[in-house]
Amino acid sequence: MSYAYLFKYIIIGDTGVGKSCLLLQFTDKRFQPVHDLTIGVEFGARMITIDNKPIKLQIWDTAGQESFRSITRSYYRGAAGALLVYDITRRETFNHLASWLEDARQHANANMTIMLVGNKCDLSHRRAVSFEEGEQFAKENGLIFMEASAKTAQNVEEVMIDS
């Protein structure tokens, strides 16, 4: 299928926050509870239509482990957008956001859109990071903010398309 535009997105954040699950839910409309750790980068794509124009979204899912940070930095090049993902049930993933954001701003296009995504909002009973904290971090850093759930698909479409 041909397309009028191609947009590259990159998904970044700590290991285990659900980056691969968000990608799988968006591209294949399914949730896989047990997922192998991403080594380097994985890739997914999906066609969408905006204003009657076919658009191909190319989504690069990066490894969250520190040992792969230098490899994944090269994938920022040419990205129109980034999803900066944390797990609302794990405070440490939120605490590491500043480091991920600094990395993105240092290695990416200056006008790249960045959306902060609080993933696993279906587990709000185990919440360790409030919605307001996520919202505040986004506001202070000029980011778009949304909570989502790769498991239930809540806001997954919006996260991918609205960023």
N, C-alpha and C positions, 0 to 999 in steps of 0.2 A: 504494500500500500504506500502510495506517495504521500508526502507531507509538505506543508508550506513552511513550517519552522521546526527546528530541532533545538530543544533546550536540555542542557546537561545539569543535573542536580547531584549533589554529593550529600551523603548522610554521615554525620560524625557524632562522636560521643563515646563514653566509656563502654567497655565490654559488658555484655549482658543487659543492656538497657532496652533491647528490642529493635535495633536498627534493621536487622535481616528480616524480622517478623513484619515490620511495617512495610518493607519492600515487597515481601511475598503477598501480603494482604492486598496491596495496591495492584500488583501485576497479575496475580493469580486468583485473587479473592478467596484465599484460604489462610488458615492459621496452623502453624506447625509448632506445637509446644516444646518439642526437643529439637534443638538446632545445633549443628556443629559450629564451632568457633570459626569466624571468617578469617582466612589467612590472606593478608594483603588486601584484596578488593574483590567484590562480586558485582555483578552488573545486571540490571533489569531494564526493560523498556515497555512503554505502553503508549498507544495512540489515544489522544483525546481531541475534542473539538471545542474551540473557543471562537466565538463570533463567526461561526460557519467555516472556520479554517482548520484543516487537519494539522495537528501538532504532535510531534513525537517527543515524549519525555524519556530521556535517557538517565537512569538513576544509578549512581555508583555508591555501593554500600561498602564502607571501609572497615577495616579491623580496628577494634577499640583498644587493643593491648598496646602499652607503651613501646614494646619492642618493634612494632610496625609503624610507629609515628613517622619516621623519616621516609618510609616507602609511600605512605598514603598522602604525604604533602604534595607529591607530584600530581595527584589526581585533582587538586584544586584548580589547576590550570583550565581555563575555558568554561568553568562552571558558572551558570547564570544564577544559581541558588544553592543554598545549603540548609539542611535540616540539622539543627543542633539538638540532640536527643538526650534526655535524662530519664531516669526511672523514678517516679513519684514515691516509690516505697523504699528507695535507697538514698539517704541523705548525701553520702559521699559522691554519688554521680552528679548531684546538683553542685556540690562544692568544687568539682573539677571543671565546671562550665567556663569559668574565666580563662583557664588555660587553653581549652579547645577554641574559644572565641578568639583569643590572641593569635593562635596558630592560623585560623581561618583568615583573619584580617591581614596577617603577615604574608600569606602565600597565595591568596586569591585575588581576583579582580576587585578593585576598590568599590565598584557599584553592585557587587553581588548581593542579592537579597538573602537575608538569613532569618529563618523561622526557628524559634525555640519551641521544642515539643516536649511536653511532660507526658511520657508514655506510661501505659498500664493504669489508666484512670478507672478501669474496671475493678481495681484493687484498692479503692478509696478507703476501705476499712483498715488497710495497712499503711495508709499514707504517712510519709515522713517529711514531705515537702508540701506546704500549703499552695493552693492555687494562687493566692495573693503573692507569695514569695516568687513564684515563677513569673507572674505578671510584672512584679516590681523589677526583677532582673532584666526582663525584656525591655521595659520602659527605660531603665537606666542605660541600656546599651543599644537602643535604637533598633530592637528586633520586633518581629511579629511574634505573637504568642498564642499557643493553643495546646490544650491537653487532648490526648488521643488514646485509643486502645487498639493495638494490633489484633488482640484476641477477639474482641466483639466487632471490630471494624469502625467503631465510633470515631468520627472525624478524620479517618485515614484519607478519604478522598479529598476533603477540604485541606488537609495538611499538604498534600502533594500538589494540588491544583492551585490553591490560593497563595502559595509562596512564589 
